Amino acid sequence: MVLFDRIPMPVAVCDPYGDVRLVNAAFALEWGTTAGRLKGRAILDLFAPVDAAQVDRIAQALKARRRSRYTVAVAWHGGDGVRRQGELIVDTVGETANRAPDLLVTVRVLDAAVVSARTPSATAPPHPQEARILALLAAGATTARAARETGLTTDGVTYHLRQLSRRWGASNRTELVARAYAEGVLAAGVWPPRLATPVNTHDADGTDT
């Protein structure tokens, strides 16, 4: 236990369902609290995944008894209220024939300069693909329909919405749509909803979508 507490990086041991069993001093310090107060908390309540699909893939791999090291990109507000980005590095430990493995979770905090370079400004307008998704949501589209209309997967649509929610500080899709009208992204007083300024979207390879 003494050695565990001396590890300089934030480390937690979680049960197979991701609930915290034990954390070291660095982990507790990251949250500005004591280790005992974090016991029993869900690790994904503390660290929000940037891409939910990463978590789903890990869950499926663990269910299939595939053992490896997994990485999840996350964001969180620490005990000082400062927003951080980083990675959860997940290793499986203590597996037996009759018992699912515990999870050893190490937190890697990205350097502030790296976060600044990778994180768009909170006032940044939506990317073209995000703007198209907003127009579809304003018209009542489901995630599945938005995916079909934009040529993305449902995970891709969810990813764009999470990114936009973080930048705009929106807690749900209704707030995102309201903000889109307030920012002039969607044309006011028009039905069906449409973009105030037409945009062209491109895939990563540069082809139109």
C-alpha positions as CSV (number, residue, x, y, z in Angstrom):
1,M,0.0,0.0,0.0
2,V,2.9,2.4,0.8
3,L,4.4,1.7,-2.7
4,F,1.0,2.3,-4.3
5,D,0.7,5.7,-2.6
6,R,4.1,6.7,-3.7
7,I,3.4,6.2,-7.4
8,P,3.6,9.8,-8.8
9,M,0.9,9.4,-11.4
10,P,-2.8,9.2,-10.4
11,V,-3.8,5.5,-10.2
12,A,-7.0,3.7,-9.3
13,V,-8.1,0.1,-8.9
14,C,-11.6,-0.5,-10.1
15,D,-13.9,-3.5,-10.0
16,P,-14.9,-5.1,-13.3
17,Y,-17.8,-2.6,-13.7
18,G,-15.6,0.4,-13.3
19,D,-16.4,1.4,-9.7
20,V,-13.4,2.6,-7.7
21,R,-12.1,0.2,-5.1
22,L,-8.8,2.0,-4.2
23,V,-6.9,5.2,-5.3
24,N,-3.4,6.4,-4.6
25,A,-2.5,9.8,-3.1
26,A,-1.9,11.4,-6.5
27,F,-5.3,10.4,-7.7
28,A,-7.0,11.9,-4.6
29,L,-4.9,15.0,-5.0
30,E,-6.1,15.4,-8.6
31,W,-9.7,15.7,-7.2
32,G,-8.7,17.7,-4.2
33,T,-10.2,15.2,-1.8
34,T,-9.3,12.1,0.2
35,A,-9.1,8.6,-1.1
36,G,-12.0,7.4,1.0
37,R,-14.4,9.9,-0.6
38,L,-13.7,8.5,-4.0
39,K,-14.2,4.9,-3.1
40,G,-17.3,3.5,-4.8
41,R,-17.5,6.3,-7.5
42,A,-17.8,5.2,-11.1
43,I,-14.6,6.0,-12.9
44,L,-16.5,7.3,-15.9
45,D,-18.4,9.7,-13.7
46,L,-15.1,11.3,-12.8
47,F,-13.6,11.3,-16.3
48,A,-15.9,11.9,-19.3
49,P,-14.9,9.9,-22.4
50,V,-14.2,12.0,-25.4
51,D,-15.4,9.2,-27.7
52,A,-18.0,6.8,-26.2
53,A,-17.2,4.3,-28.9
54,Q,-13.8,3.7,-27.2
55,V,-15.5,2.6,-24.0
56,D,-17.9,0.3,-25.9
57,R,-15.0,-1.4,-27.6
58,I,-13.2,-2.0,-24.3
59,A,-16.4,-3.4,-22.8
60,Q,-16.8,-5.8,-25.7
61,A,-13.1,-6.9,-25.5
62,L,-13.4,-7.5,-21.7
63,K,-16.6,-9.5,-22.2
64,A,-14.8,-11.6,-24.8
65,R,-12.0,-12.2,-22.3
66,R,-9.4,-10.4,-24.6
67,R,-6.8,-9.1,-22.3
68,S,-4.6,-6.1,-23.3
69,R,-3.8,-2.5,-22.4
70,Y,-6.6,-0.1,-23.4
71,T,-6.6,3.7,-23.7
72,V,-9.5,6.1,-23.4
73,A,-9.3,9.8,-24.2
74,V,-11.0,11.7,-21.4
75,A,-11.8,15.2,-20.1
76,W,-12.5,16.3,-16.6
77,H,-12.6,19.2,-14.1
78,G,-10.1,18.6,-11.3
79,G,-10.5,19.6,-7.6
80,D,-9.2,23.1,-8.5
81,G,-12.0,23.5,-11.1
82,V,-9.6,23.6,-14.0
83,R,-10.6,21.6,-17.1
84,R,-8.1,19.0,-18.1
85,Q,-7.7,16.5,-20.9
86,G,-5.8,13.3,-20.9
87,E,-6.0,9.5,-21.1
88,L,-7.1,6.6,-19.0
89,I,-4.7,3.7,-19.4
90,V,-6.5,0.6,-18.4
91,D,-4.9,-2.8,-17.6
92,T,-6.6,-5.9,-16.3
93,V,-5.4,-7.4,-13.1
94,G,-6.4,-10.3,-10.7
95,E,-8.3,-12.4,-13.2
96,T,-9.1,-16.0,-12.3
97,A,-11.2,-18.7,-13.9
98,N,-14.2,-17.9,-11.8
99,R,-13.7,-14.1,-11.4
100,A,-13.7,-11.2,-13.9
101,P,-10.6,-9.1,-13.6
102,D,-10.2,-5.8,-11.7
103,L,-9.1,-2.8,-13.7
104,L,-5.9,-0.9,-13.0
105,V,-6.5,2.6,-14.3
106,T,-3.6,5.1,-14.7
107,V,-4.4,8.7,-15.5
108,R,-2.1,10.5,-17.9
109,V,-2.7,14.2,-17.9
110,L,-1.8,16.0,-21.1
111,D,0.5,19.0,-20.9
112,A,-1.4,22.2,-20.7
113,A,0.2,23.5,-23.9
114,V,-0.9,20.3,-25.7
115,V,-4.5,20.7,-24.4
116,S,-4.5,24.4,-25.6
117,A,-3.3,23.4,-29.0
118,R,-5.9,20.6,-29.4
119,T,-8.9,22.2,-27.8
120,P,-10.9,24.7,-29.9
121,S,-12.0,28.0,-28.3
122,A,-15.3,27.9,-26.5
123,T,-16.6,30.5,-28.9
124,A,-15.4,28.7,-32.0
125,P,-18.3,28.1,-34.5
126,P,-19.3,24.6,-35.3
127,H,-17.5,22.7,-38.1
128,P,-19.5,22.2,-41.3
129,Q,-20.4,18.7,-40.4
130,E,-21.5,19.8,-36.9
131,A,-23.6,22.5,-38.5
132,R,-25.4,20.0,-40.7
133,I,-26.1,17.8,-37.7
134,L,-27.5,20.8,-35.8
135,A,-29.9,21.6,-38.6
136,L,-31.1,18.0,-38.7
137,L,-31.6,17.9,-34.9
138,A,-33.6,21.1,-35.1
139,A,-35.9,19.4,-37.5
140,G,-36.4,16.5,-35.1
141,A,-34.0,14.0,-36.6
142,T,-32.8,11.0,-34.5
143,T,-29.1,10.1,-34.3
144,A,-29.7,7.3,-36.8
145,R,-31.3,9.7,-39.3
146,A,-28.6,12.3,-38.8
147,A,-26.0,9.6,-39.5
148,R,-27.7,8.6,-42.7
149,E,-28.0,12.2,-43.9
150,T,-24.4,13.1,-43.2
151,G,-22.8,9.8,-44.2
152,L,-21.5,9.2,-40.7
153,T,-21.9,6.4,-38.3
154,T,-24.2,6.9,-35.3
155,D,-21.0,7.0,-33.2
156,G,-19.6,9.7,-35.5
157,V,-22.7,11.8,-35.0
158,T,-22.5,11.4,-31.2
159,Y,-18.8,12.3,-31.3
160,H,-19.5,15.6,-33.1
161,L,-22.2,16.4,-30.6
162,R,-20.0,15.7,-27.6
163,Q,-17.3,17.9,-29.1
164,L,-19.7,20.8,-29.7
165,S,-21.4,20.4,-26.3
166,R,-18.0,20.8,-24.6
167,R,-17.1,23.9,-26.6
168,W,-20.5,25.5,-26.1
169,G,-21.0,24.3,-22.5
170,A,-24.4,22.7,-23.5
171,S,-25.8,19.9,-21.3
172,N,-28.2,18.5,-23.9
173,R,-29.3,18.6,-27.5
174,T,-32.1,21.1,-26.9
175,E,-29.5,23.5,-25.6
176,L,-27.3,22.9,-28.6
177,V,-30.1,23.7,-31.0
178,A,-31.0,26.8,-29.0
179,R,-27.4,28.0,-29.1
180,A,-27.2,27.3,-32.8
181,Y,-30.0,29.8,-33.4
182,A,-28.5,32.3,-30.9
183,E,-25.2,32.1,-32.7
184,G,-26.8,32.6,-36.1
185,V,-25.7,29.1,-37.3
186,L,-29.3,28.3,-38.1
187,A,-31.6,30.7,-39.9
188,A,-34.3,32.2,-37.7
189,G,-38.0,32.0,-38.6
190,V,-37.4,29.3,-41.3
191,W,-39.0,25.8,-41.5
192,P,-37.7,23.3,-42.1
193,P,-34.5,24.4,-40.3
194,R,-31.6,25.3,-42.5
195,L,-28.2,26.8,-42.1
196,A,-27.9,30.6,-42.2
197,T,-24.9,30.2,-44.5
198,P,-24.6,27.2,-46.8
199,V,-21.5,25.1,-46.2
200,N,-19.7,22.3,-48.0
201,T,-18.5,19.4,-45.9
202,H,-15.5,17.1,-46.7
203,D,-14.3,13.8,-45.5
204,A,-10.8,13.5,-44.2
205,D,-9.6,12.5,-47.7
206,G,-11.1,15.7,-49.2
207,T,-14.1,14.2,-50.9
208,D,-17.5,15.8,-50.7
209,T,-20.1,14.3,-48.3
